[in-house]
Amino acid sequence: MALKRVNCWDFTECGREPGGKNTAVLGICPAATEERYDGINRGENAGRFCWAVAGSFCNSTAQGSLARRLESCLKCDFFLKVQKEEERGFTLLPPK
């Protein structure tokens, strides 16, 4: 049986997933609904690929484009967790 992979909203407990505790105030995170990235790094929608989604939150602050925030994402505990768990199957950048 494969290990269940944790998505960013579960790891950070941000409450911005659909039905989450903070959606009324902060809205739904675009990573939680970005279906184009479903399955990347074995996540739900972009739940394990949040760094590639503009408007996702980091430390309770909305982030801009990938190019603008990649440096901070590379230091993020969740990013490092996904990278370690996925090993050679890790996807850093969106497919073309």
Gaussian input, Z-matrix of N, CA and C with variables (Angstrom, degrees):
# hf/3-21g

backbone

0 1
 N
 C     1     B1
 C     2     B2     1     A1
 N     3     B3     2     A2     1     D1
 C     4     B4     3     A3     2     D2
 C     5     B5     4     A4     3     D3
 N     6     B6     5     A5     4     D4
 C     7     B7     6     A6     5     D5
 C     8     B8     7     A7     6     D6
 N     9     B9     8     A8     7     D7
 C    10    B10     9     A9     8     D8
 C    11    B11    10    A10     9     D9
 N    12    B12    11    A11    10    D10
 C    13    B13    12    A12    11    D11
 C    14    B14    13    A13    12    D12
 N    15    B15    14    A14    13    D13
 C    16    B16    15    A15    14    D14
 C    17    B17    16    A16    15    D15
 N    18    B18    17    A17    16    D16
 C    19    B19    18    A18    17    D17
 C    20    B20    19    A19    18    D18
 N    21    B21    20    A20    19    D19
 C    22    B22    21    A21    20    D20
 C    23    B23    22    A22    21    D21
 N    24    B24    23    A23    22    D22
 C    25    B25    24    A24    23    D23
 C    26    B26    25    A25    24    D24
 N    27    B27    26    A26    25    D25
 C    28    B28    27    A27    26    D26
 C    29    B29    28    A28    27    D27
 N    30    B30    29    A29    28    D28
 C    31    B31    30    A30    29    D29
 C    32    B32    31    A31    30    D30
 N    33    B33    32    A32    31    D31
 C    34    B34    33    A33    32    D32
 C    35    B35    34    A34    33    D33
 N    36    B36    35    A35    34    D34
 C    37    B37    36    A36    35    D35
 C    38    B38    37    A37    36    D36
 N    39    B39    38    A38    37    D37
 C    40    B40    39    A39    38    D38
 C    41    B41    40    A40    39    D39
 N    42    B42    41    A41    40    D40
 C    43    B43    42    A42    41    D41
 C    44    B44    43    A43    42    D42
 N    45    B45    44    A44    43    D43
 C    46    B46    45    A45    44    D44
 C    47    B47    46    A46    45    D45
 N    48    B48    47    A47    46    D46
 C    49    B49    48    A48    47    D47
 C    50    B50    49    A49    48    D48
 N    51    B51    50    A50    49    D49
 C    52    B52    51    A51    50    D50
 C    53    B53    52    A52    51    D51
 N    54    B54    53    A53    52    D52
 C    55    B55    54    A54    53    D53
 C    56    B56    55    A55    54    D54
 N    57    B57    56    A56    55    D55
 C    58    B58    57    A57    56    D56
 C    59    B59    58    A58    57    D57
 N    60    B60    59    A59    58    D58
 C    61    B61    60    A60    59    D59
 C    62    B62    61    A61    60    D60
 N    63    B63    62    A62    61    D61
 C    64    B64    63    A63    62    D62
 C    65    B65    64    A64    63    D63
 N    66    B66    65    A65    64    D64
 C    67    B67    66    A66    65    D65
 C    68    B68    67    A67    66    D66
 N    69    B69    68    A68    67    D67
 C    70    B70    69    A69    68    D68
 C    71    B71    70    A70    69    D69
 N    72    B72    71    A71    70    D70
 C    73    B73    72    A72    71    D71
 C    74    B74    73    A73    72    D72
 N    75    B75    74    A74    73    D73
 C    76    B76    75    A75    74    D74
 C    77    B77    76    A76    75    D75
 N    78    B78    77    A77    76    D76
 C    79    B79    78    A78    77    D77
 C    80    B80    79    A79    78    D78
 N    81    B81    80    A80    79    D79
 C    82    B82    81    A81    80    D80
 C    83    B83    82    A82    81    D81
 N    84    B84    83    A83    82    D82
 C    85    B85    84    A84    83    D83
 C    86    B86    85    A85    84    D84
 N    87    B87    86    A86    85    D85
 C    88    B88    87    A87    86    D86
 C    89    B89    88    A88    87    D87
 N    90    B90    89    A89    88    D88
 C    91    B91    90    A90    89    D89
 C    92    B92    91    A91    90    D90
 N    93    B93    92    A92    91    D91
 C    94    B94    93    A93    92    D92
 C    95    B95    94    A94    93    D93
 N    96    B96    95    A95    94    D94
 C    97    B97    96    A96    95    D95
 C    98    B98    97    A97    96    D96
 N    99    B99    98    A98    97    D97
 C   100   B100    99    A99    98    D98
 C   101   B101   100   A100    99    D99
 N   102   B102   101   A101   100   D100
 C   103   B103   102   A102   101   D101
 C   104   B104   103   A103   102   D102
 N   105   B105   104   A104   103   D103
 C   106   B106   105   A105   104   D104
 C   107   B107   106   A106   105   D105
 N   108   B108   107   A107   106   D106
 C   109   B109   108   A108   107   D107
 C   110   B110   109   A109   108   D108
 N   111   B111   110   A110   109   D109
 C   112   B112   111   A111   110   D110
 C   113   B113   112   A112   111   D111
 N   114   B114   113   A113   112   D112
 C   115   B115   114   A114   113   D113
 C   116   B116   115   A115   114   D114
 N   117   B117   116   A116   115   D115
 C   118   B118   117   A117   116   D116
 C   119   B119   118   A118   117   D117
 N   120   B120   119   A119   118   D118
 C   121   B121   120   A120   119   D119
 C   122   B122   121   A121   120   D120
 N   123   B123   122   A122   121   D121
 C   124   B124   123   A123   122   D122
 C   125   B125   124   A124   123   D123
 N   126   B126   125   A125   124   D124
 C   127   B127   126   A126   125   D125
 C   128   B128   127   A127   126   D126
 N   129   B129   128   A128   127   D127
 C   130   B130   129   A129   128   D128
 C   131   B131   130   A130   129   D129
 N   132   B132   131   A131   130   D130
 C   133   B133   132   A132   131   D131
 C   134   B134   133   A133   132   D132
 N   135   B135   134   A134   133   D133
 C   136   B136   135   A135   134   D134
 C   137   B137   136   A136   135   D135
 N   138   B138   137   A137   136   D136
 C   139   B139   138   A138   137   D137
 C   140   B140   139   A139   138   D138
 N   141   B141   140   A140   139   D139
 C   142   B142   141   A141   140   D140
 C   143   B143   142   A142   141   D141
 N   144   B144   143   A143   142   D142
 C   145   B145   144   A144   143   D143
 C   146   B146   145   A145   144   D144
 N   147   B147   146   A146   145   D145
 C   148   B148   147   A147   146   D146
 C   149   B149   148   A148   147   D147
 N   150   B150   149   A149   148   D148
 C   151   B151   150   A150   149   D149
 C   152   B152   151   A151   150   D150
 N   153   B153   152   A152   151   D151
 C   154   B154   153   A153   152   D152
 C   155   B155   154   A154   153   D153
 N   156   B156   155   A155   154   D154
 C   157   B157   156   A156   155   D155
 C   158   B158   157   A157   156   D156
 N   159   B159   158   A158   157   D157
 C   160   B160   159   A159   158   D158
 C   161   B161   160   A160   159   D159
 N   162   B162   161   A161   160   D160
 C   163   B163   162   A162   161   D161
 C   164   B164   163   A163   162   D162
 N   165   B165   164   A164   163   D163
 C   166   B166   165   A165   164   D164
 C   167   B167   166   A166   165   D165
 N   168   B168   167   A167   166   D166
 C   169   B169   168   A168   167   D167
 C   170   B170   169   A169   168   D168
 N   171   B171   170   A170   169   D169
 C   172   B172   171   A171   170   D170
 C   173   B173   172   A172   171   D171
 N   174   B174   173   A173   172   D172
 C   175   B175   174   A174   173   D173
 C   176   B176   175   A175   174   D174
 N   177   B177   176   A176   175   D175
 C   178   B178   177   A177   176   D176
 C   179   B179   178   A178   177   D177
 N   180   B180   179   A179   178   D178
 C   181   B181   180   A180   179   D179
 C   182   B182   181   A181   180   D180
 N   183   B183   182   A182   181   D181
 C   184   B184   183   A183   182   D182
 C   185   B185   184   A184   183   D183
 N   186   B186   185   A185   184   D184
 C   187   B187   186   A186   185   D185
 C   188   B188   187   A187   186   D186
 N   189   B189   188   A188   187   D187
 C   190   B190   189   A189   188   D188
 C   191   B191   190   A190   189   D189
 N   192   B192   191   A191   190   D190
 C   193   B193   192   A192   191   D191
 C   194   B194   193   A193   192   D192
 N   195   B195   194   A194   193   D193
 C   196   B196   195   A195   194   D194
 C   197   B197   196   A196   195   D195
 N   198   B198   197   A197   196   D196
 C   199   B199   198   A198   197   D197
 C   200   B200   199   A199   198   D198
 N   201   B201   200   A200   199   D199
 C   202   B202   201   A201   200   D200
 C   203   B203   202   A202   201   D201
 N   204   B204   203   A203   202   D202
 C   205   B205   204   A204   203   D203
 C   206   B206   205   A205   204   D204
 N   207   B207   206   A206   205   D205
 C   208   B208   207   A207   206   D206
 C   209   B209   208   A208   207   D207
 N   210   B210   209   A209   208   D208
 C   211   B211   210   A210   209   D209
 C   212   B212   211   A211   210   D210
 N   213   B213   212   A212   211   D211
 C   214   B214   213   A213   212   D212
 C   215   B215   214   A214   213   D213
 N   216   B216   215   A215   214   D214
 C   217   B217   216   A216   215   D215
 C   218   B218   217   A217   216   D216
 N   219   B219   218   A218   217   D217
 C   220   B220   219   A219   218   D218
 C   221   B221   220   A220   219   D219
 N   222   B222   221   A221   220   D220
 C   223   B223   222   A222   221   D221
 C   224   B224   223   A223   222   D222
 N   225   B225   224   A224   223   D223
 C   226   B226   225   A225   224   D224
 C   227   B227   226   A226   225   D225
 N   228   B228   227   A227   226   D226
 C   229   B229   228   A228   227   D227
 C   230   B230   229   A229   228   D228
 N   231   B231   230   A230   229   D229
 C   232   B232   231   A231   230   D230
 C   233   B233   232   A232   231   D231
 N   234   B234   233   A233   232   D232
 C   235   B235   234   A234   233   D233
 C   236   B236   235   A235   234   D234
 N   237   B237   236   A236   235   D235
 C   238   B238   237   A237   236   D236
 C   239   B239   238   A238   237   D237
 N   240   B240   239   A239   238   D238
 C   241   B241   240   A240   239   D239
 C   242   B242   241   A241   240   D240
 N   243   B243   242   A242   241   D241
 C   244   B244   243   A243   242   D242
 C   245   B245   244   A244   243   D243
 N   246   B246   245   A245   244   D244
 C   247   B247   246   A246   245   D245
 C   248   B248   247   A247   246   D246
 N   249   B249   248   A248   247   D247
 C   250   B250   249   A249   248   D248
 C   251   B251   250   A250   249   D249
 N   252   B252   251   A251   250   D250
 C   253   B253   252   A252   251   D251
 C   254   B254   253   A253   252   D252
 N   255   B255   254   A254   253   D253
 C   256   B256   255   A255   254   D254
 C   257   B257   256   A256   255   D255
 N   258   B258   257   A257   256   D256
 C   259   B259   258   A258   257   D257
 C   260   B260   259   A259   258   D258
 N   261   B261   260   A260   259   D259
 C   262   B262   261   A261   260   D260
 C   263   B263   262   A262   261   D261
 N   264   B264   263   A263   262   D262
 C   265   B265   264   A264   263   D263
 C   266   B266   265   A265   264   D264
 N   267   B267   266   A266   265   D265
 C   268   B268   267   A267   266   D266
 C   269   B269   268   A268   267   D267
 N   270   B270   269   A269   268   D268
 C   271   B271   270   A270   269   D269
 C   272   B272   271   A271   270   D270
 N   273   B273   272   A272   271   D271
 C   274   B274   273   A273   272   D272
 C   275   B275   274   A274   273   D273
 N   276   B276   275   A275   274   D274
 C   277   B277   276   A276   275   D275
 C   278   B278   277   A277   276   D276
 N   279   B279   278   A278   277   D277
 C   280   B280   279   A279   278   D278
 C   281   B281   280   A280   279   D279
 N   282   B282   281   A281   280   D280
 C   283   B283   282   A282   281   D281
 C   284   B284   283   A283   282   D282
 N   285   B285   284   A284   283   D283
 C   286   B286   285   A285   284   D284
 C   287   B287   286   A286   285   D285

   B1=1.4401
   B2=1.5373
   B3=1.3268
   B4=1.4580
   B5=1.5275
   B6=1.3114
   B7=1.4592
   B8=1.5208
   B9=1.3212
   B10=1.4618
   B11=1.5196
   B12=1.3102
   B13=1.4569
   B14=1.5218
   B15=1.3077
   B16=1.4596
   B17=1.5245
   B18=1.3241
   B19=1.4578
   B20=1.5232
   B21=1.3350
   B22=1.4684
   B23=1.5219
   B24=1.3278
   B25=1.4720
   B26=1.5195
   B27=1.3257
   B28=1.4662
   B29=1.5300
   B30=1.3127
   B31=1.4665
   B32=1.5265
   B33=1.3287
   B34=1.4666
   B35=1.5225
   B36=1.3347
   B37=1.4694
   B38=1.5284
   B39=1.3399
   B40=1.4689
   B41=1.5223
   B42=1.3282
   B43=1.4581
   B44=1.5121
   B45=1.3376
   B46=1.4668
   B47=1.5240
   B48=1.3279
   B49=1.4625
   B50=1.5237
   B51=1.3432
   B52=1.4690
   B53=1.5322
   B54=1.3265
   B55=1.4585
   B56=1.5159
   B57=1.3244
   B58=1.4637
   B59=1.5188
   B60=1.3145
   B61=1.4649
   B62=1.5267
   B63=1.3268
   B64=1.4659
   B65=1.5251
   B66=1.3142
   B67=1.4689
   B68=1.5238
   B69=1.3153
   B70=1.4720
   B71=1.5247
   B72=1.3213
   B73=1.4623
   B74=1.5292
   B75=1.3358
   B76=1.4633
   B77=1.5210
   B78=1.3259
   B79=1.4570
   B80=1.5170
   B81=1.3157
   B82=1.4641
   B83=1.5226
   B84=1.3002
   B85=1.4635
   B86=1.5252
   B87=1.3200
   B88=1.4604
   B89=1.5334
   B90=1.3189
   B91=1.4684
   B92=1.5264
   B93=1.3180
   B94=1.4652
   B95=1.5237
   B96=1.3237
   B97=1.4704
   B98=1.5211
   B99=1.3220
   B100=1.4678
   B101=1.5271
   B102=1.3226
   B103=1.4638
   B104=1.5240
   B105=1.3209
   B106=1.4756
   B107=1.5243
   B108=1.3208
   B109=1.4552
   B110=1.5262
   B111=1.3211
   B112=1.4602
   B113=1.5254
   B114=1.3167
   B115=1.4561
   B116=1.5169
   B117=1.3328
   B118=1.4633
   B119=1.5237
   B120=1.3108
   B121=1.4721
   B122=1.5276
   B123=1.3402
   B124=1.4634
   B125=1.5299
   B126=1.3311
   B127=1.4579
   B128=1.5174
   B129=1.3249
   B130=1.4643
   B131=1.5250
   B132=1.3329
   B133=1.4624
   B134=1.5315
   B135=1.3268
   B136=1.4724
   B137=1.5260
   B138=1.3073
   B139=1.4551
   B140=1.5085
   B141=1.3243
   B142=1.4612
   B143=1.5314
   B144=1.3315
   B145=1.4655
   B146=1.5261
   B147=1.3330
   B148=1.4725
   B149=1.5213
   B150=1.3326
   B151=1.4629
   B152=1.5260
   B153=1.3200
   B154=1.4601
   B155=1.5260
   B156=1.3349
   B157=1.4634
   B158=1.5292
   B159=1.3247
   B160=1.4660
   B161=1.5256
   B162=1.3137
   B163=1.4569
   B164=1.5106
   B165=1.3359
   B166=1.4629
   B167=1.5268
   B168=1.3202
   B169=1.4618
   B170=1.5212
   B171=1.3038
   B172=1.4584
   B173=1.5214
   B174=1.3076
   B175=1.4657
   B176=1.5292
   B177=1.3186
   B178=1.4685
   B179=1.5250
   B180=1.3296
   B181=1.4574
   B182=1.5203
   B183=1.3344
   B184=1.4641
   B185=1.5206
   B186=1.3128
   B187=1.4566
   B188=1.5223
   B189=1.3032
   B190=1.4577
   B191=1.5141
   B192=1.3054
   B193=1.4618
   B194=1.5280
   B195=1.3190
   B196=1.4638
   B197=1.5216
   B198=1.3162
   B199=1.4594
   B200=1.5273
   B201=1.3157
   B202=1.4687
   B203=1.5221
   B204=1.3055
   B205=1.4645
   B206=1.5157
   B207=1.3152
   B208=1.4614
   B209=1.5257
   B210=1.3117
   B211=1.4614
   B212=1.5306
   B213=1.3366
   B214=1.4690
   B215=1.5240
   B216=1.3256
   B217=1.4690
   B218=1.5257
   B219=1.3231
   B220=1.4607
   B221=1.5284
   B222=1.3302
   B223=1.4680
   B224=1.5284
   B225=1.3159
   B226=1.4631
   B227=1.5340
   B228=1.3314
   B229=1.4692
   B230=1.5248
   B231=1.3301
   B232=1.4617
   B233=1.5265
   B234=1.3173
   B235=1.4648
   B236=1.5292
   B237=1.3240
   B238=1.4680
   B239=1.5253
   B240=1.3263
   B241=1.4708
   B242=1.5279
   B243=1.3272
   B244=1.4674
   B245=1.5222
   B246=1.3108
   B247=1.4643
   B248=1.5334
   B249=1.3134
   B250=1.4675
   B251=1.5276
   B252=1.3299
   B253=1.4631
   B254=1.5271
   B255=1.3115
   B256=1.4673
   B257=1.5242
   B258=1.3110
   B259=1.4630
   B260=1.5270
   B261=1.3132
   B262=1.4752
   B263=1.5218
   B264=1.3203
   B265=1.4579
   B266=1.5241
   B267=1.3286
   B268=1.4641
   B269=1.5266
   B270=1.3326
   B271=1.4606
   B272=1.5180
   B273=1.3413
   B274=1.4585
   B275=1.5230
   B276=1.3329
   B277=1.4612
   B278=1.5191
   B279=1.3307
   B280=1.4715
   B281=1.5270
   B282=1.3335
   B283=1.4660
   B284=1.5245
   B285=1.3056
   B286=1.4791
   B287=1.4973
   A1=109.38
   A2=116.41
   A3=121.47
   A4=110.71
   A5=115.17
   A6=120.13
   A7=110.31
   A8=116.22
   A9=120.26
   A10=107.68
   A11=115.69
   A12=121.04
   A13=109.86
   A14=116.82
   A15=123.23
   A16=109.38
   A17=116.43
   A18=121.77
   A19=109.30
   A20=116.24
   A21=120.44
   A22=112.88
   A23=117.94
   A24=119.39
   A25=112.05
   A26=117.28
   A27=120.21
   A28=110.45
   A29=116.05
   A30=121.50
   A31=111.28
   A32=116.65
   A33=121.09
   A34=113.02
   A35=116.25
   A36=122.40
   A37=111.00
   A38=115.67
   A39=120.70
   A40=112.88
   A41=117.47
   A42=120.48
   A43=114.21
   A44=116.96
   A45=120.33
   A46=113.21
   A47=117.96
   A48=121.07
   A49=108.23
   A50=118.98
   A51=119.61
   A52=110.44
   A53=116.07
   A54=121.72
   A55=114.01
   A56=116.98
   A57=121.35
   A58=113.40
   A59=115.41
   A60=122.26
   A61=114.45
   A62=118.61
   A63=120.84
   A64=114.66
   A65=117.53
   A66=118.61
   A67=113.13
   A68=118.62
   A69=120.39
   A70=111.20
   A71=116.95
   A72=121.41
   A73=111.91
   A74=116.93
   A75=121.48
   A76=114.48
   A77=116.91
   A78=120.50
   A79=111.46
   A80=115.43
   A81=121.34
   A82=108.64
   A83=116.40
   A84=121.73
   A85=109.74
   A86=117.98
   A87=120.12
   A88=113.28
   A89=118.44
   A90=120.22
   A91=111.03
   A92=116.70
   A93=121.19
   A94=112.92
   A95=117.41
   A96=120.64
   A97=113.34
   A98=118.32
   A99=122.14
   A100=110.64
   A101=115.71
   A102=121.99
   A103=113.64
   A104=118.69
   A105=120.26
   A106=111.57
   A107=117.12
   A108=121.22
   A109=112.93
   A110=116.65
   A111=120.58
   A112=110.11
   A113=116.62
   A114=122.09
   A115=114.30
   A116=118.22
   A117=119.16
   A118=108.29
   A119=115.39
   A120=123.19
   A121=111.45
   A122=114.70
   A123=124.30
   A124=112.51
   A125=115.65
   A126=120.47
   A127=112.84
   A128=115.02
   A129=122.24
   A130=107.71
   A131=116.41
   A132=121.91
   A133=107.68
   A134=119.85
   A135=119.98
   A136=110.94
   A137=116.20
   A138=121.43
   A139=115.49
   A140=117.05
   A141=121.30
   A142=109.40
   A143=114.14
   A144=122.19
   A145=108.76
   A146=115.84
   A147=122.80
   A148=112.95
   A149=117.43
   A150=121.05
   A151=112.34
   A152=117.87
   A153=121.26
   A154=112.83
   A155=117.58
   A156=121.68
   A157=110.47
   A158=116.14
   A159=121.00
   A160=109.50
   A161=116.04
   A162=121.01
   A163=114.80
   A164=117.41
   A165=118.32
   A166=107.97
   A167=116.70
   A168=121.43
   A169=111.40
   A170=115.32
   A171=122.74
   A172=106.10
   A173=117.00
   A174=121.51
   A175=111.58
   A176=115.77
   A177=123.87
   A178=114.47
   A179=117.09
   A180=121.65
   A181=109.38
   A182=116.46
   A183=120.37
   A184=109.25
   A185=115.09
   A186=121.35
   A187=110.34
   A188=116.42
   A189=122.22
   A190=111.27
   A191=115.84
   A192=122.02
   A193=110.61
   A194=115.38
   A195=121.44
   A196=110.79
   A197=117.36
   A198=120.68
   A199=111.85
   A200=116.95
   A201=120.98
   A202=113.21
   A203=118.47
   A204=119.04
   A205=114.93
   A206=118.56
   A207=120.62
   A208=112.47
   A209=117.46
   A210=119.82
   A211=111.76
   A212=117.06
   A213=118.77
   A214=110.95
   A215=117.77
   A216=120.38
   A217=111.17
   A218=116.76
   A219=120.43
   A220=112.52
   A221=117.32
   A222=122.49
   A223=112.47
   A224=116.97
   A225=122.69
   A226=111.02
   A227=116.79
   A228=121.42
   A229=111.93
   A230=117.14
   A231=119.58
   A232=110.87
   A233=117.66
   A234=122.10
   A235=109.95
   A236=116.75
   A237=121.35
   A238=111.50
   A239=117.43
   A240=121.96
   A241=110.30
   A242=116.74
   A243=120.86
   A244=109.97
   A245=116.53
   A246=121.03
   A247=110.89
   A248=117.09
   A249=121.47
   A250=111.01
   A251=117.37
   A252=120.92
   A253=112.56
   A254=116.94
   A255=120.14
   A256=113.00
   A257=117.51
   A258=123.14
   A259=111.43
   A260=117.83
   A261=122.02
   A262=113.46
   A263=117.43
   A264=121.01
   A265=113.39
   A266=117.07
   A267=122.18
   A268=111.55
   A269=115.46
   A270=121.64
   A271=108.48
   A272=116.21
   A273=122.18
   A274=112.47
   A275=116.19
   A276=121.37
   A277=111.69
   A278=116.81
   A279=120.15
   A280=111.29
   A281=117.13
   A282=120.06
   A283=109.71
   A284=115.61
   A285=120.27
   A286=111.67
   D1=131.57
   D2=-179.23
   D3=-74.78
   D4=146.47
   D5=175.69
   D6=-66.76
   D7=141.97
   D8=175.47
   D9=-72.92
   D10=129.95
   D11=179.06
   D12=-90.36
   D13=135.50
   D14=-178.36
   D15=-86.01
   D16=132.11
   D17=175.50
   D18=-87.12
   D19=162.67
   D20=-174.43
   D21=-58.61
   D22=-39.45
   D23=-177.55
   D24=-67.76
   D25=-26.86
   D26=175.05
   D27=-77.50
   D28=-41.00
   D29=-179.30
   D30=-64.27
   D31=-45.43
   D32=-176.62
   D33=-87.57
   D34=-15.73
   D35=-176.04
   D36=54.59
   D37=40.53
   D38=-177.74
   D39=-73.06
   D40=-24.59
   D41=179.95
   D42=73.73
   D43=21.24
   D44=-178.60
   D45=-103.79
   D46=9.11
   D47=173.77
   D48=-75.88
   D49=159.39
   D50=178.14
   D51=-52.45
   D52=126.61
   D53=-177.39
   D54=83.76
   D55=1.77
   D56=-177.75
   D57=-71.86
   D58=161.89
   D59=-173.54
   D60=-66.35
   D61=-19.54
   D62=-176.87
   D63=-111.09
   D64=6.84
   D65=-176.56
   D66=-67.47
   D67=-30.46
   D68=179.74
   D69=-63.97
   D70=-34.29
   D71=-177.64
   D72=-93.99
   D73=-45.83
   D74=-173.13
   D75=-100.85
   D76=-13.00
   D77=-176.70
   D78=84.58
   D79=171.50
   D80=178.75
   D81=-83.32
   D82=133.57
   D83=179.65
   D84=-68.09
   D85=134.28
   D86=179.26
   D87=-61.81
   D88=-25.90
   D89=177.70
   D90=-65.94
   D91=-31.27
   D92=-178.05
   D93=-74.47
   D94=-15.89
   D95=-177.73
   D96=-121.65
   D97=2.59
   D98=-177.15
   D99=-78.56
   D100=90.80
   D101=-174.16
   D102=-70.27
   D103=-22.52
   D104=179.97
   D105=-61.20
   D106=-25.43
   D107=-176.38
   D108=-105.15
   D109=13.15
   D110=179.82
   D111=-59.09
   D112=128.65
   D113=178.13
   D114=93.21
   D115=-15.57
   D116=177.87
   D117=-65.67
   D118=132.04
   D119=-175.06
   D120=54.87
   D121=27.02
   D122=177.32
   D123=61.68
   D124=35.54
   D125=178.97
   D126=-105.89
   D127=166.42
   D128=175.27
   D129=-87.29
   D130=126.16
   D131=-173.14
   D132=50.88
   D133=-123.32
   D134=177.86
   D135=-105.92
   D136=30.56
   D137=-176.83
   D138=-65.55
   D139=-18.21
   D140=175.28
   D141=-125.38
   D142=28.01
   D143=-179.91
   D144=-150.44
   D145=28.90
   D146=-172.94
   D147=-61.03
   D148=-30.77
   D149=-179.31
   D150=-62.47
   D151=-18.53
   D152=-178.87
   D153=-90.88
   D154=-1.39
   D155=-174.03
   D156=-110.18
   D157=115.78
   D158=176.82
   D159=-63.01
   D160=137.75
   D161=178.32
   D162=91.37
   D163=-4.18
   D164=174.75
   D165=-72.47
   D166=159.40
   D167=-175.22
   D168=-97.10
   D169=148.54
   D170=171.42
   D171=-138.73
   D172=122.87
   D173=-177.53
   D174=52.69
   D175=44.58
   D176=176.98
   D177=65.69
   D178=18.71
   D179=178.91
   D180=-125.31
   D181=130.87
   D182=177.88
   D183=-64.26
   D184=137.56
   D185=-178.60
   D186=-104.34
   D187=155.77
   D188=178.92
   D189=-87.94
   D190=-144.37
   D191=-177.28
   D192=-70.12
   D193=162.86
   D194=179.04
   D195=-58.02
   D196=-42.37
   D197=-178.49
   D198=-59.87
   D199=-35.76
   D200=-177.64
   D201=-77.68
   D202=-25.27
   D203=-172.60
   D204=-118.47
   D205=0.15
   D206=-173.78
   D207=-55.07
   D208=-40.09
   D209=-178.59
   D210=-58.77
   D211=-43.40
   D212=178.79
   D213=-71.66
   D214=-34.16
   D215=178.29
   D216=-63.02
   D217=-36.66
   D218=-178.75
   D219=-64.05
   D220=-16.62
   D221=179.01
   D222=-102.85
   D223=-4.40
   D224=-175.55
   D225=-69.92
   D226=135.92
   D227=179.79
   D228=-59.23
   D229=-39.39
   D230=-179.88
   D231=-68.52
   D232=-44.55
   D233=176.97
   D234=-55.60
   D235=-47.91
   D236=-179.21
   D237=-63.65
   D238=-35.98
   D239=176.97
   D240=-63.51
   D241=-47.76
   D242=-179.89
   D243=-62.35
   D244=-45.62
   D245=-179.96
   D246=-58.04
   D247=-43.90
   D248=-179.85
   D249=-66.87
   D250=-44.61
   D251=-177.79
   D252=-67.23
   D253=-37.49
   D254=-176.10
   D255=-84.86
   D256=-20.06
   D257=179.18
   D258=48.77
   D259=-121.23
   D260=-176.44
   D261=-69.13
   D262=-18.61
   D263=179.04
   D264=-87.95
   D265=3.79
   D266=-176.94
   D267=-65.36
   D268=134.44
   D269=176.57
   D270=-111.12
   D271=121.35
   D272=-179.92
   D273=-93.08
   D274=-44.19
   D275=-174.08
   D276=-114.70
   D277=151.54
   D278=178.55
   D279=-61.49
   D280=145.15
   D281=176.05
   D282=-66.12
   D283=150.42
   D284=-179.92
   D285=-78.54

